[in-house]
Amino acid sequence: MNEHDRKRFVITLFVVAALFILALLVLQNHFFDTQAYQYQKTFGGNILVYEKIFQTNDCNELLDALNLLDRQWNEAKWGTPKHKWLTGYIAAVYHQLGRLECGKNFVEAK
């Protein structure tokens, strides 16, 4: 490889690396802007659970999840990480129920 080819290779490598870093930054900002991420950041737990909650549009499915989460929450030891993230899941379900207007007993989420 001559000097000219080596410089071209280094410049190409630099441009590809810069584009890769830029793409990561764009994706990171999109990912960290989601409602699921904000709940996960606040309460802990699994972001995939929050995403599933916010993707669910079936009121009965959400109410079933709420009943299960409520039982688990009551069985969890107060002040533990599990208790905290179960609280987050329950808050997310209530938020989604309100957003979907699943019942007059649920406060509308904004």
Secondary structure, 3 states (H helix, E strand, C coil): CCHHHHHHHHHHHHHHHHHHHHHHHHHHHHHCCCHHHHHHHHHCCCHHHHHHHHHCCCHHHHHHHHHHHHHHHHHCCCCCHHHHHHHHHHHHHHHHHHHCCCCCCCCCCC
